[in-house]
Amino acid sequence: MRAVGARGFPSAVVVDAQGNIAYSGHPASINASVLKPLLKGALKTPMYEWPKSCSKVAKALRKGNLGDAIKASAKIEEEHPDIAAAVVGMADGRLATMEKAAKAGDWLKVQSTGESLKDAVKVWPGGEKVTAILAELKGDKEAQAILKAQEKVLKLTAGEVKASRYDKTKKELEKIRDKHKGTAAERDARAAIERLKASRSR
């Protein structure tokens, strides 16, 4: 539960149509104002209720292959425009997430979102923007340094940190925090340190 930001019981997590954690907190705080903005790009009909003619789209989505889903949705667009539009909307939403992350210098999110779009790049109009953002990341030494630091934070705190490694892990996180001030790496390191402290106090 810590991985999704849950800090108490009961806890609720809302994931948007692009797979981002959009809310984490007490279930009583979830209302229409929280949920309504998250419906953009969401499927109006669950996949298990889709007609047989949409089976190839559903199969591709279940496999996580957005490119094949987009290609298959083009064939059912006339008969099921809402489903075809929702599939493209998923890719558009992920691109928006990627652009926002790039603007904020959150290169780990840029990389992971780009990875989820890699098979859609050649079959969807937003592909050129994805390629351009990833090229920007690859060609920027400072962005690469931040990305490596974010990846290290993730590696250091994957799963439970053993008591014997607590001090060493905390020092490594503090080093990242202090070296990358004002960046997403500092933010991630600070959050990881807090999670580490909380796990020890239990």
Number of C-alpha atoms within 10 A of each C-alpha: 11 11 11 15 16 16 15 11 9 10 14 18 17 18 14 18 20 22 13 14 13 16 20 18 18 15 14 9 12 15 9 9 9 13 15 9 11 18 12 16 20 17 17 11 10 9 16 9 8 14 10 10 14 21 16 17 27 24 15 17 17 12 10 14 18 25 24 19 26 25 19 21 26 17 15 17 14 10 11 16 13 15 23 23 16 19 26 22 19 21 26 19 19 23 23 16 19 26 19 14 18 20 11 12 20 22 26 23 20 25 18 11 23 22 13 17 26 15 18 23 18 13 14 17 13 18 19 11 14 24 16 11 18 17 11 14 19 12 11 10 11 13 19 16 14 22 22 15 24 25 15 17 24 15 10 19 18 11 10 10 15 10 11 8 10 14 12 12 20 20 12 15 26 16 14 22 24 13 14 18 11 11 17 22 29 23 17 19 27 18 15 23 21 11 16 19 12 12 13 11 6 5
